Amino acid sequence: GSLPASVGNMDLLAHLSLSKNAFAPAPLPAFLQSLTALRELSLRDTGRTGTPPSWLDGLPGLVLLDLGDNALTGPVPGDAFAAMENLTVVRSAGNALGGALPGI
């Protein structure tokens, strides 16, 4: 299956952990950017593909971001973490990402 788009309507959601769910391989869904109250986002081992999107900086309250053990590739966008002043934990092991994590 896939991540249900209705999750994007939960605008007060603070913690979202979907780790180790057997979703169909796909990029990080854009509807996640509407979850601006998120403090923790864990999508470890959920079949995510592609490059990390630049809209991640639209989640300024994130403290923990876990994208480990997926099939993410390429460089991390230079502005991906620019507005994330509270971000203290980033887990990205198990992907094929290149370069440094900017702004942390």
N, C-alpha and C positions, 0 to 999 in steps of 0.2 A: 504494500500500500504506500501511501504518501502522507506527509504531514498535513493534517486538515487545516484549510485556510481559516476556519472559524476560530482557531487559536489567536489569530490577529485581532479579534474583537475583544479580547480580554485585557483592556487597557489598564487595569489595576493590578495585573499579575506581577508578582515580585520574583518568584522562583519558578523556572521551567526546566525540568530535567526529563529529557526523552531518551537518555542514553540507553544504548544496547537494544534499541528497537529495530526490527528488520524492515525499515522503510526502503522503497525503491530508490536506487541511486539517483541523486538530483543535487543541484546547487542549493545553497542556503536560501530558503524561501524569502522573498521580499516582504511578505506580510509580517515577518518578525520585526521589521523596523518600526511598526506601529506600537510595539510593546515598550514604550518609553519608561515605564515604572520598573522594568526588570532590574534586579540586583544580581541574579545568578542565571546564566544560560548554559545548560549542559546538553550538547548534542554529540557526545562521544559515541563513536561506533554506530552511527545511524545512516551510513551510506551517502554522506554529503560529498559532492564532487565540485570541480571547478576551482576558481580562485576565491579567496575571502572577499566579500563585497565591501565597497567603500562606505556603504550606509551603516556599518557597524558603529561609526562615531555618533550616530543618532540615538545611541543607547547610553547616554552619559552617566547613568546611575549604576552601570554594571561594576560589580566588584570581582566577579568570577566569570570567566569565559572559557568553556571547555569544548574544543573542537577536535580533540585527539582521536586517533584511530579511524580516520575517514580517508577519503581519496582526494583531499584538497591539494592543489598544485600551484606552482608559480610564486611570484613575489607577493608579500603582504602589501596592500596599498599603503602608500606613504602617509595618508591622512586617516587611516582606519582607526587609530586610537587617539587622535588629537584631542577630542573633547572628553575623553574618559579619565577624569581626574581621580576617580575612586577605584579604578581597576588595579587590583593587586595580584590576581592570579590569572594567568593565561596558560592553558594547556593545549599544545598543538602537536605533540609527538605522534608519530605514526602517520604522518602526512608527507608529502613531497614539496613542502614550502621552501622557498629560498630567501636569502637575505635576512636582515635583522628585523625584529619587531620594533617599528618606529614609535617614538613618543612615549615609551614606557620607562 
